[in-house]
Amino acid sequence: MSMPENDQEVRERLHSLETAQAVQVATQTGAQATQAATRAGQASTTAAAHAGTWSTMGAGGACLIAGIFLGLAIAKS
């Protein structure tokens, strides 16, 4: 690596480094935002799956009880 020859070259190199650092920060921030959105999506998907499972079980239980009473009513007649 050679030493810079003048102030202009030093300024250009410094500007290049500043730009590269800004790009790196922006990339890291974007990756963190993407990861946060992914986690939120996974959480909502899990919550929806749980809600669907429990509502199906609840409906099935209600139908089972209704079926039992219907069967008893038919058996008595």
Summary of the structure (lengths in Angstrom):
residues: 77
radius of gyration: 32.6
end to end distance: 100.2
largest distance: 107.0
contacts: 141
relative contact order: 0.05
helix: 91%
strand: 0%
